[in-house]
Amino acid sequence: MAAAIERWGGGSSAWEKERPWDGLARLVGATTLQGYLWPMNGVNHFC
């Protein structure tokens, strides 16, 4: 999946139009990952 993201430049307009849910999944994944990497941000976000 990472290779596909890199190949498409992290979310080109054409890629997002074909698979819009991938963009949403990346956004949710990035937000969740940020919460794990920076606990204070995660606490502030969820509380």
mmCIF entry with sequence, helices, sheets and N, C-alpha, C, O atoms, coordinates in Angstrom:
data_MODEL
# 
_entry.id   MODEL 
# 
_entity.id                         1 
_entity.type                       polymer 
_entity.pdbx_number_of_molecules   1 
# 
_entity_poly.entity_id                      1 
_entity_poly.type                           'polypeptide(L)' 
_entity_poly.nstd_linkage                   no 
_entity_poly.nstd_monomer                   no 
_entity_poly.pdbx_seq_one_letter_code       MAAAIERWGGGSSAWEKERPWDGLARLVGATTLQGYLWPMNGVNHFC 
_entity_poly.pdbx_seq_one_letter_code_can   MAAAIERWGGGSSAWEKERPWDGLARLVGATTLQGYLWPMNGVNHFC 
_entity_poly.pdbx_strand_id                 A 
# 
loop_
_entity_poly_seq.entity_id 
_entity_poly_seq.num 
_entity_poly_seq.mon_id 
_entity_poly_seq.hetero 
1 1  MET n 
1 2  ALA n 
1 3  ALA n 
1 4  ALA n 
1 5  ILE n 
1 6  GLU n 
1 7  ARG n 
1 8  TRP n 
1 9  GLY n 
1 10 GLY n 
1 11 GLY n 
1 12 SER n 
1 13 SER n 
1 14 ALA n 
1 15 TRP n 
1 16 GLU n 
1 17 LYS n 
1 18 GLU n 
1 19 ARG n 
1 20 PRO n 
1 21 TRP n 
1 22 ASP n 
1 23 GLY n 
1 24 LEU n 
1 25 ALA n 
1 26 ARG n 
1 27 LEU n 
1 28 VAL n 
1 29 GLY n 
1 30 ALA n 
1 31 THR n 
1 32 THR n 
1 33 LEU n 
1 34 GLN n 
1 35 GLY n 
1 36 TYR n 
1 37 LEU n 
1 38 TRP n 
1 39 PRO n 
1 40 MET n 
1 41 ASN n 
1 42 GLY n 
1 43 VAL n 
1 44 ASN n 
1 45 HIS n 
1 46 PHE n 
1 47 CYS n 
# 
_struct_asym.id          A 
_struct_asym.entity_id   1 
# 
loop_
_struct_conf.conf_type_id 
_struct_conf.id 
_struct_conf.pdbx_PDB_helix_id 
_struct_conf.beg_label_comp_id 
_struct_conf.beg_label_asym_id 
_struct_conf.beg_label_seq_id 
_struct_conf.pdbx_beg_PDB_ins_code 
_struct_conf.end_label_comp_id 
_struct_conf.end_label_asym_id 
_struct_conf.end_label_seq_id 
_struct_conf.pdbx_end_PDB_ins_code 
_struct_conf.beg_auth_comp_id 
_struct_conf.beg_auth_asym_id 
_struct_conf.beg_auth_seq_id 
_struct_conf.end_auth_comp_id 
_struct_conf.end_auth_asym_id 
_struct_conf.end_auth_seq_id 
_struct_conf.pdbx_PDB_helix_class 
_struct_conf.details 
_struct_conf.pdbx_PDB_helix_length 
HELX_P HELX_P1 AA1 ALA A 2  ? ARG A 7  ? ALA A 2  ARG A 7  1 ? 6  
HELX_P HELX_P2 AA2 SER A 13 ? GLU A 18 ? SER A 13 GLU A 18 1 ? 6  
HELX_P HELX_P3 AA3 PRO A 20 ? LEU A 37 ? PRO A 20 LEU A 37 1 ? 18 
HELX_P HELX_P4 AA4 PRO A 39 ? PHE A 46 ? PRO A 39 PHE A 46 1 ? 8  
# 
_struct_conf_type.id          HELX_P 
_struct_conf_type.criteria    ? 
_struct_conf_type.reference   ? 
# 
loop_
_atom_site.group_PDB 
_atom_site.id 
_atom_site.type_symbol 
_atom_site.label_atom_id 
_atom_site.label_alt_id 
_atom_site.label_comp_id 
_atom_site.label_asym_id 
_atom_site.label_entity_id 
_atom_site.label_seq_id 
_atom_site.pdbx_PDB_ins_code 
_atom_site.Cartn_x 
_atom_site.Cartn_y 
_atom_site.Cartn_z 
_atom_site.occupancy 
_atom_site.B_iso_or_equiv 
_atom_site.pdbx_formal_charge 
_atom_site.auth_seq_id 
_atom_site.auth_comp_id 
_atom_site.auth_asym_id 
_atom_site.auth_atom_id 
_atom_site.pdbx_PDB_model_num 
ATOM 1   N N  . MET A 1 1  ? 0.832   -1.202 0.000   1.00 0.00 ? 1  MET A N  1 
ATOM 2   C CA . MET A 1 1  ? 0.000   0.000  0.000   1.00 0.00 ? 1  MET A CA 1 
ATOM 3   C C  . MET A 1 1  ? 0.865   1.249  0.000   1.00 0.00 ? 1  MET A C  1 
ATOM 4   O O  . MET A 1 1  ? 0.559   2.227  -0.683  1.00 0.00 ? 1  MET A O  1 
ATOM 5   N N  . ALA A 1 2  ? 1.948   1.212  0.772   1.00 0.00 ? 2  ALA A N  1 
ATOM 6   C CA . ALA A 1 2  ? 2.838   2.370  0.841   1.00 0.00 ? 2  ALA A CA 1 
ATOM 7   C C  . ALA A 1 2  ? 3.432   2.676  -0.525  1.00 0.00 ? 2  ALA A C  1 
ATOM 8   O O  . ALA A 1 2  ? 3.573   3.839  -0.903  1.00 0.00 ? 2  ALA A O  1 
ATOM 9   N N  . ALA A 1 3  ? 3.782   1.626  -1.264  1.00 0.00 ? 3  ALA A N  1 
ATOM 10  C CA . ALA A 1 3  ? 4.359   1.820  -2.593  1.00 0.00 ? 3  ALA A CA 1 
ATOM 11  C C  . ALA A 1 3  ? 3.354   2.510  -3.505  1.00 0.00 ? 3  ALA A C  1 
ATOM 12  O O  . ALA A 1 3  ? 3.722   3.374  -4.301  1.00 0.00 ? 3  ALA A O  1 
ATOM 13  N N  . ALA A 1 4  ? 2.089   2.130  -3.392  1.00 0.00 ? 4  ALA A N  1 
ATOM 14  C CA . ALA A 1 4  ? 1.054   2.737  -4.229  1.00 0.00 ? 4  ALA A CA 1 
ATOM 15  C C  . ALA A 1 4  ? 0.900   4.214  -3.885  1.00 0.00 ? 4  ALA A C  1 
ATOM 16  O O  . ALA A 1 4  ? 0.738   5.049  -4.774  1.00 0.00 ? 4  ALA A O  1 
ATOM 17  N N  . ILE A 1 5  ? 0.949   4.532  -2.602  1.00 0.00 ? 5  ILE A N  1 
ATOM 18  C CA . ILE A 1 5  ? 0.817   5.928  -2.182  1.00 0.00 ? 5  ILE A CA 1 
ATOM 19  C C  . ILE A 1 5  ? 1.974   6.745  -2.734  1.00 0.00 ? 5  ILE A C  1 
ATOM 20  O O  . ILE A 1 5  ? 1.769   7.847  -3.244  1.00 0.00 ? 5  ILE A O  1 
ATOM 21  N N  . GLU A 1 6  ? 3.195   6.212  -2.635  1.00 0.00 ? 6  GLU A N  1 
ATOM 22  C CA . GLU A 1 6  ? 4.357   6.932  -3.137  1.00 0.00 ? 6  GLU A CA 1 
ATOM 23  C C  . GLU A 1 6  ? 4.260   7.115  -4.648  1.00 0.00 ? 6  GLU A C  1 
ATOM 24  O O  . GLU A 1 6  ? 4.575   8.181  -5.177  1.00 0.00 ? 6  GLU A O  1 
ATOM 25  N N  . ARG A 1 7  ? 3.820   6.062  -5.335  1.00 0.00 ? 7  ARG A N  1 
ATOM 26  C CA . ARG A 1 7  ? 3.735   6.117  -6.791  1.00 0.00 ? 7  ARG A CA 1 
ATOM 27  C C  . ARG A 1 7  ? 2.736   7.183  -7.231  1.00 0.00 ? 7  ARG A C  1 
ATOM 28  O O  . ARG A 1 7  ? 2.942   7.850  -8.245  1.00 0.00 ? 7  ARG A O  1 
ATOM 29  N N  . TRP A 1 8  ? 1.661   7.344  -6.472  1.00 0.00 ? 8  TRP A N  1 
ATOM 30  C CA . TRP A 1 8  ? 0.623   8.308  -6.852  1.00 0.00 ? 8  TRP A CA 1 
ATOM 31  C C  . TRP A 1 8  ? 0.858   9.670  -6.207  1.00 0.00 ? 8  TRP A C  1 
ATOM 32  O O  . TRP A 1 8  ? -0.006  10.544 -6.271  1.00 0.00 ? 8  TRP A O  1 
ATOM 33  N N  . GLY A 1 9  ? 2.019   9.853  -5.588  1.00 0.00 ? 9  GLY A N  1 
ATOM 34  C CA . GLY A 1 9  ? 2.347   11.161 -5.040  1.00 0.00 ? 9  GLY A CA 1 
ATOM 35  C C  . GLY A 1 9  ? 1.585   11.491 -3.770  1.00 0.00 ? 9  GLY A C  1 
ATOM 36  O O  . GLY A 1 9  ? 1.399   12.665 -3.450  1.00 0.00 ? 9  GLY A O  1 
ATOM 37  N N  . GLY A 1 10 ? 1.138   10.474 -3.038  1.00 0.00 ? 10 GLY A N  1 
ATOM 38  C CA . GLY A 1 10 ? 0.485   10.719 -1.762  1.00 0.00 ? 10 GLY A CA 1 
ATOM 39  C C  . GLY A 1 10 ? -0.972  11.114 -1.890  1.00 0.00 ? 10 GLY A C  1 
ATOM 40  O O  . GLY A 1 10 ? -1.587  11.503 -0.898  1.00 0.00 ? 10 GLY A O  1 
ATOM 41  N N  . GLY A 1 11 ? -1.547  11.026 -3.093  1.00 0.00 ? 11 GLY A N  1 
ATOM 42  C CA . GLY A 1 11 ? -2.976  11.343 -3.219  1.00 0.00 ? 11 GLY A CA 1 
ATOM 43  C C  . GLY A 1 11 ? -3.254  12.351 -4.305  1.00 0.00 ? 11 GLY A C  1 
ATOM 44  O O  . GLY A 1 11 ? -3.719  13.454 -4.016  1.00 0.00 ? 11 GLY A O  1 
ATOM 45  N N  . SER A 1 12 ? -2.978  12.000 -5.557  1.00 0.00 ? 12 SER A N  1 
ATOM 46  C CA . SER A 1 12 ? -3.301  12.895 -6.662  1.00 0.00 ? 12 SER A CA 1 
ATOM 47  C C  . SER A 1 12 ? -4.809  12.962 -6.845  1.00 0.00 ? 12 SER A C  1 
ATOM 48  O O  . SER A 1 12 ? -5.537  12.111 -6.334  1.00 0.00 ? 12 SER A O  1 
ATOM 49  N N  . SER A 1 13 ? -5.281  13.966 -7.569  1.00 0.00 ? 13 SER A N  1 
ATOM 50  C CA . SER A 1 13 ? -6.723  14.138 -7.744  1.00 0.00 ? 13 SER A CA 1 
ATOM 51  C C  . SER A 1 13 ? -7.336  12.927 -8.442  1.00 0.00 ? 13 SER A C  1 
ATOM 52  O O  . SER A 1 13 ? -8.418  12.475 -8.066  1.00 0.00 ? 13 SER A O  1 
ATOM 53  N N  . ALA A 1 14 ? -6.647  12.402 -9.457  1.00 0.00 ? 14 ALA A N  1 
ATOM 54  C CA . ALA A 1 14 ? -7.178  11.250 -10.193 1.00 0.00 ? 14 ALA A CA 1 
ATOM 55  C C  . ALA A 1 14 ? -7.300  10.041 -9.270  1.00 0.00 ? 14 ALA A C  1 
ATOM 56  O O  . ALA A 1 14 ? -8.295  9.316  -9.308  1.00 0.00 ? 14 ALA A O  1 
ATOM 57  N N  . TRP A 1 15 ? -6.278  9.831  -8.440  1.00 0.00 ? 15 TRP A N  1 
ATOM 58  C CA . TRP A 1 15 ? -6.295  8.688  -7.519  1.00 0.00 ? 15 TRP A CA 1 
ATOM 59  C C  . TRP A 1 15 ? -7.437  8.842  -6.516  1.00 0.00 ? 15 TRP A C  1 
ATOM 60  O O  . TRP A 1 15 ? -8.141  7.876  -6.222  1.00 0.00 ? 15 TRP A O  1 
ATOM 61  N N  . GLU A 1 16 ? -7.620  10.047 -5.995  1.00 0.00 ? 16 GLU A N  1 
ATOM 62  C CA . GLU A 1 16 ? -8.680  10.271 -5.017  1.00 0.00 ? 16 GLU A CA 1 
ATOM 63  C C  . GLU A 1 16 ? -10.049 10.081 -5.659  1.00 0.00 ? 16 GLU A C  1 
ATOM 64  O O  . GLU A 1 16 ? -10.974 9.592  -5.011  1.00 0.00 ? 16 GLU A O  1 
ATOM 65  N N  . LYS A 1 17 ? -10.186 10.465 -6.931  1.00 0.00 ? 17 LYS A N  1 
ATOM 66  C CA . LYS A 1 17 ? -11.473 10.306 -7.613  1.00 0.00 ? 17 LYS A CA 1 
ATOM 67  C C  . LYS A 1 17 ? -11.791 8.829  -7.808  1.00 0.00 ? 17 LYS A C  1 
ATOM 68  O O  . LYS A 1 17 ? -12.944 8.415  -7.687  1.00 0.00 ? 17 LYS A O  1 
ATOM 69  N N  . GLU A 1 18 ? -10.760 8.031  -8.113  1.00 0.00 ? 18 GLU A N  1 
ATOM 70  C CA . GLU A 1 18 ? -10.989 6.605  -8.328  1.00 0.00 ? 18 GLU A CA 1 
ATOM 71  C C  . GLU A 1 18 ? -11.295 5.898  -7.019  1.00 0.00 ? 18 GLU A C  1 
ATOM 72  O O  . GLU A 1 18 ? -12.193 5.058  -6.958  1.00 0.00 ? 18 GLU A O  1 
ATOM 73  N N  . ARG A 1 19 ? -10.553 6.236  -5.971  1.00 0.00 ? 19 ARG A N  1 
ATOM 74  C CA . ARG A 1 19 ? -10.702 5.539  -4.683  1.00 0.00 ? 19 ARG A CA 1 
ATOM 75  C C  . ARG A 1 19 ? -10.742 6.566  -3.553  1.00 0.00 ? 19 ARG A C  1 
ATOM 76  O O  . ARG A 1 19 ? -9.769  6.696  -2.811  1.00 0.00 ? 19 ARG A O  1 
ATOM 77  N N  . PRO A 1 20 ? -11.839 7.289  -3.410  1.00 0.00 ? 20 PRO A N  1 
ATOM 78  C CA . PRO A 1 20 ? -11.909 8.350  -2.392  1.00 0.00 ? 20 PRO A CA 1 
ATOM 79  C C  . PRO A 1 20 ? -11.775 7.818  -0.977  1.00 0.00 ? 20 PRO A C  1 
ATOM 80  O O  . PRO A 1 20 ? -11.316 8.524  -0.079  1.00 0.00 ? 20 PRO A O  1 
ATOM 81  N N  . TRP A 1 21 ? -12.189 6.534  -0.775  1.00 0.00 ? 21 TRP A N  1 
ATOM 82  C CA . TRP A 1 21 ? -12.112 5.971  0.575   1.00 0.00 ? 21 TRP A CA 1 
ATOM 83  C C  . TRP A 1 21 ? -10.661 5.768  1.000   1.00 0.00 ? 21 TRP A C  1 
ATOM 84  O O  . TRP A 1 21 ? -10.375 5.719  2.196   1.00 0.00 ? 21 TRP A O  1 
ATOM 85  N N  . ASP A 1 22 ? -9.734  5.649  0.037   1.00 0.00 ? 22 ASP A N  1 
ATOM 86  C CA . ASP A 1 22 ? -8.321  5.510  0.400   1.00 0.00 ? 22 ASP A CA 1 
ATOM 87  C C  . ASP A 1 22 ? -7.821  6.788  1.062   1.00 0.00 ? 22 ASP A C  1 
ATOM 88  O O  . ASP A 1 22 ? -7.052  6.742  2.023   1.00 0.00 ? 22 ASP A O  1 
ATOM 89  N N  . GLY A 1 23 ? -8.264  7.923  0.540   1.00 0.00 ? 23 GLY A N  1 
ATOM 90  C CA . GLY A 1 23 ? -7.870  9.196  1.135   1.00 0.00 ? 23 GLY A CA 1 
ATOM 91  C C  . GLY A 1 23 ? -8.386  9.313  2.562   1.00 0.00 ? 23 GLY A C  1 
ATOM 92  O O  . GLY A 1 23 ? -7.678  9.773  3.458   1.00 0.00 ? 23 GLY A O  1 
ATOM 93  N N  . LEU A 1 24 ? -9.638  8.887  2.761   1.00 0.00 ? 24 LEU A N  1 
ATOM 94  C CA . LEU A 1 24 ? -10.231 8.930  4.099   1.00 0.00 ? 24 LEU A CA 1 
ATOM 95  C C  . LEU A 1 24 ? -9.497  7.985  5.035   1.00 0.00 ? 24 LEU A C  1 
ATOM 96  O O  . LEU A 1 24 ? -9.232  8.317  6.190   1.00 0.00 ? 24 LEU A O  1 
ATOM 97  N N  . ALA A 1 25 ? -9.166  6.789  4.518   1.00 0.00 ? 25 ALA A N  1 
ATOM 98  C CA . ALA A 1 25 ? -8.452  5.805  5.332   1.00 0.00 ? 25 ALA A CA 1 
ATOM 99  C C  . ALA A 1 25 ? -7.078  6.343  5.728   1.00 0.00 ? 25 ALA A C  1 
ATOM 100 O O  . ALA A 1 25 ? -6.640  6.144  6.861   1.00 0.00 ? 25 ALA A O  1 
ATOM 101 N N  . ARG A 1 26 ? -6.393  7.026  4.798   1.00 0.00 ? 26 ARG A N  1 
ATOM 102 C CA . ARG A 1 26 ? -5.077  7.593  5.108   1.00 0.00 ? 26 ARG A CA 1 
ATOM 103 C C  . ARG A 1 26 ? -5.211  8.687  6.161   1.00 0.00 ? 26 ARG A C  1 
ATOM 104 O O  . ARG A 1 26 ? -4.378  8.799  7.061   1.00 0.00 ? 26 ARG A O  1 
ATOM 105 N N  . LEU A 1 27 ? -6.274  9.497  6.041   1.00 0.00 ? 27 LEU A N  1 
ATOM 106 C CA . LEU A 1 27 ? -6.473  10.576 7.004   1.00 0.00 ? 27 LEU A CA 1 
ATOM 107 C C  . LEU A 1 27 ? -6.712  10.012 8.399   1.00 0.00 ? 27 LEU A C  1 
ATOM 108 O O  . LEU A 1 27 ? -6.119  10.473 9.374   1.00 0.00 ? 27 LEU A O  1 
ATOM 109 N N  . VAL A 1 28 ? -7.587  9.012  8.486   1.00 0.00 ? 28 VAL A N  1 
ATOM 110 C CA . VAL A 1 28 ? -7.883  8.383  9.777   1.00 0.00 ? 28 VAL A CA 1 
ATOM 111 C C  . VAL A 1 28 ? -6.634  7.700  10.325  1.00 0.00 ? 28 VAL A C  1 
ATOM 112 O O  . VAL A 1 28 ? -6.336  7.803  11.515  1.00 0.00 ? 28 VAL A O  1 
ATOM 113 N N  . GLY A 1 29 ? -5.903  7.001  9.454   1.00 0.00 ? 29 GLY A N  1 
ATOM 114 C CA . GLY A 1 29 ? -4.687  6.315  9.877   1.00 0.00 ? 29 GLY A CA 1 
ATOM 115 C C  . GLY A 1 29 ? -3.642  7.296  10.383  1.00 0.00 ? 29 GLY A C  1 
ATOM 116 O O  . GLY A 1 29 ? -2.986  7.046  11.394  1.00 0.00 ? 29 GLY A O  1 
ATOM 117 N N  . ALA A 1 30 ? -3.486  8.410  9.680   1.00 0.00 ? 30 ALA A N  1 
ATOM 118 C CA . ALA A 1 30 ? -2.502  9.407  10.094  1.00 0.00 ? 30 ALA A CA 1 
ATOM 119 C C  . ALA A 1 30 ? -2.898  10.027 11.430  1.00 0.00 ? 30 ALA A C  1 
ATOM 120 O O  . ALA A 1 30 ? -2.045  10.264 12.286  1.00 0.00 ? 30 ALA A O  1 
ATOM 121 N N  . THR A 1 31 ? -4.190  10.290 11.606  1.00 0.00 ? 31 THR A N  1 
ATOM 122 C CA . THR A 1 31 ? -4.665  10.874 12.862  1.00 0.00 ? 31 THR A CA 1 
ATOM 123 C C  . THR A 1 31 ? -4.437  9.906  14.015  1.00 0.00 ? 31 THR A C  1 
ATOM 124 O O  . THR A 1 31 ? -3.993  10.301 15.093  1.00 0.00 ? 31 THR A O  1 
ATOM 125 N N  . THR A 1 32 ? -4.749  8.626  13.773  1.00 0.00 ? 32 THR A N  1 
ATOM 126 C CA . THR A 1 32 ? -4.553  7.610  14.808  1.00 0.00 ? 32 THR A CA 1 
ATOM 127 C C  . THR A 1 32 ? -3.072  7.451  15.128  1.00 0.00 ? 32 THR A C  1 
ATOM 128 O O  . THR A 1 32 ? -2.685  7.363  16.293  1.00 0.00 ? 32 THR A O  1 
ATOM 129 N N  . LEU A 1 33 ? -2.246  7.416  14.081  1.00 0.00 ? 33 LEU A N  1 
ATOM 130 C CA . LEU A 1 33 ? -0.808  7.266  14.278  1.00 0.00 ? 33 LEU A CA 1 
ATOM 131 C C  . LEU A 1 33 ? -0.259  8.455  15.052  1.00 0.00 ? 33 LEU A C  1 
ATOM 132 O O  . LEU A 1 33 ? 0.588   8.290  15.930  1.00 0.00 ? 33 LEU A O  1 
ATOM 133 N N  . GLN A 1 34 ? -0.738  9.649  14.728  1.00 0.00 ? 34 GLN A N  1 
ATOM 134 C CA . GLN A 1 34 ? -0.292  10.847 15.443  1.00 0.00 ? 34 GLN A CA 1 
ATOM 135 C C  . GLN A 1 34 ? -0.658  10.745 16.917  1.00 0.00 ? 34 GLN A C  1 
ATOM 136 O O  . GLN A 1 34 ? 0.115   11.149 17.786  1.00 0.00 ? 34 GLN A O  1 
ATOM 137 N N  . GLY A 1 35 ? -1.842  10.204 17.193  1.00 0.00 ? 35 GLY A N  1 
ATOM 138 C CA . GLY A 1 35 ? -2.270  10.035 18.580  1.00 0.00 ? 35 GLY A CA 1 
ATOM 139 C C  . GLY A 1 35 ? -1.344  9.098  19.339  1.00 0.00 ? 35 GLY A C  1 
ATOM 140 O O  . GLY A 1 35 ? -1.079  9.298  20.525  1.00 0.00 ? 35 GLY A O  1 
ATOM 141 N N  . TYR A 1 36 ? -0.845  8.059  18.640  1.00 0.00 ? 36 TYR A N  1 
ATOM 142 C CA . TYR A 1 36 ? 0.062   7.111  19.286  1.00 0.00 ? 36 TYR A CA 1 
ATOM 143 C C  . TYR A 1 36 ? 1.453   7.714  19.463  1.00 0.00 ? 36 TYR A C  1 
ATOM 144 O O  . TYR A 1 36 ? 2.095   7.513  20.494  1.00 0.00 ? 36 TYR A O  1 
ATOM 145 N N  . LEU A 1 37 ? 1.915   8.453  18.457  1.00 0.00 ? 37 LEU A N  1 
ATOM 146 C CA . LEU A 1 37 ? 3.271   8.988  18.513  1.00 0.00 ? 37 LEU A CA 1 
ATOM 147 C C  . LEU A 1 37 ? 3.354   10.175 19.463  1.00 0.00 ? 37 LEU A C  1 
ATOM 148 O O  . LEU A 1 37 ? 4.354   10.346 20.160  1.00 0.00 ? 37 LEU A O  1 
ATOM 149 N N  . TRP A 1 38 ? 2.304   10.998 19.494  1.00 0.00 ? 38 TRP A N  1 
ATOM 150 C CA . TRP A 1 38 ? 2.291   12.158 20.376  1.00 0.00 ? 38 TRP A CA 1 
ATOM 151 C C  . TRP A 1 38 ? 1.087   12.047 21.310  1.00 0.00 ? 38 TRP A C  1 
ATOM 152 O O  . TRP A 1 38 ? 0.019   12.585 21.018  1.00 0.00 ? 38 TRP A O  1 
ATOM 153 N N  . PRO A 1 39 ? 1.263   11.342 22.444  1.00 0.00 ? 39 PRO A N  1 
ATOM 154 C CA . PRO A 1 39 ? 0.144   11.056 23.358  1.00 0.00 ? 39 PRO A CA 1 
ATOM 155 C C  . PRO A 1 39 ? -0.616  12.307 23.791  1.00 0.00 ? 39 PRO A C  1 
ATOM 156 O O  . PRO A 1 39 ? -1.840  12.262 23.915  1.00 0.00 ? 39 PRO A O  1 
ATOM 157 N N  . MET A 1 40 ? 0.075   13.414 24.021  1.00 0.00 ? 40 MET A N  1 
ATOM 158 C CA . MET A 1 40 ? -0.612  14.625 24.465  1.00 0.00 ? 40 MET A CA 1 
ATOM 159 C C  . MET A 1 40 ? -1.602  15.095 23.403  1.00 0.00 ? 40 MET A C  1 
ATOM 160 O O  . MET A 1 40 ? -2.719  15.496 23.728  1.00 0.00 ? 40 MET A O  1 
ATOM 161 N N  . ASN A 1 41 ? -1.193  15.048 22.127  1.00 0.00 ? 41 ASN A N  1 
ATOM 162 C CA . ASN A 1 41 ? -2.095  15.431 21.049  1.00 0.00 ? 41 ASN A CA 1 
ATOM 163 C C  . ASN A 1 41 ? -3.282  14.488 21.003  1.00 0.00 ? 41 ASN A C  1 
ATOM 164 O O  . ASN A 1 41 ? -4.413  14.915 20.771  1.00 0.00 ? 41 ASN A O  1 
ATOM 165 N N  . GLY A 1 42 ? -3.025  13.189 21.228  1.00 0.00 ? 42 GLY A N  1 
ATOM 166 C CA . GLY A 1 42 ? -4.102  12.210 21.211  1.00 0.00 ? 42 GLY A CA 1 
ATOM 167 C C  . GLY A 1 42 ? -5.102  12.475 22.323  1.00 0.00 ? 42 GLY A C  1 
ATOM 168 O O  . GLY A 1 42 ? -6.313  12.395 22.115  1.00 0.00 ? 42 GLY A O  1 
ATOM 169 N N  . VAL A 1 43 ? -4.582  12.794 23.522  1.00 0.00 ? 43 VAL A N  1 
ATOM 170 C CA . VAL A 1 43 ? -5.467  13.065 24.658  1.00 0.00 ? 43 VAL A CA 1 
ATOM 171 C C  . VAL A 1 43 ? -6.299  14.307 24.381  1.00 0.00 ? 43 VAL A C  1 
ATOM 172 O O  . VAL A 1 43 ? -7.507  14.318 24.622  1.00 0.00 ? 43 VAL A O  1 
ATOM 173 N N  . ASN A 1 44 ? -5.656  15.352 23.877  1.00 0.00 ? 44 ASN A N  1 
ATOM 174 C CA . ASN A 1 44 ? -6.376  16.590 23.589  1.00 0.00 ? 44 ASN A CA 1 
ATOM 175 C C  . ASN A 1 44 ? -7.430  16.368 22.514  1.00 0.00 ? 44 ASN A C  1 
ATOM 176 O O  . ASN A 1 44 ? -8.501  16.973 22.552  1.00 0.00 ? 44 ASN A O  1 
ATOM 177 N N  . HIS A 1 45 ? -7.125  15.501 21.555  1.00 0.00 ? 45 HIS A N  1 
ATOM 178 C CA . HIS A 1 45 ? -8.043  15.264 20.440  1.00 0.00 ? 45 HIS A CA 1 
ATOM 179 C C  . HIS A 1 45 ? -9.267  14.484 20.900  1.00 0.00 ? 45 HIS A C  1 
ATOM 180 O O  . HIS A 1 45 ? -10.395 14.832 20.551  1.00 0.00 ? 45 HIS A O  1 
ATOM 181 N N  . PHE A 1 46 ? -9.046  13.428 21.685  1.00 0.00 ? 46 PHE A N  1 
ATOM 182 C CA . PHE A 1 46 ? -10.146 12.534 22.039  1.00 0.00 ? 46 PHE A CA 1 
ATOM 183 C C  . PHE A 1 46 ? -10.891 13.009 23.283  1.00 0.00 ? 46 PHE A C  1 
ATOM 184 O O  . PHE A 1 46 ? -12.021 12.584 23.524  1.00 0.00 ? 46 PHE A O  1 
ATOM 185 N N  . CYS A 1 47 ? -10.273 13.884 24.074  1.00 0.00 ? 47 CYS A N  1 
ATOM 186 C CA . CYS A 1 47 ? -10.961 14.381 25.268  1.00 0.00 ? 47 CYS A CA 1 
ATOM 187 C C  . CYS A 1 47 ? -11.407 15.812 25.018  1.00 0.00 ? 47 CYS A C  1 
ATOM 188 O O  . CYS A 1 47 ? -12.010 16.433 25.894  1.00 0.00 ? 47 CYS A O  1 
# 
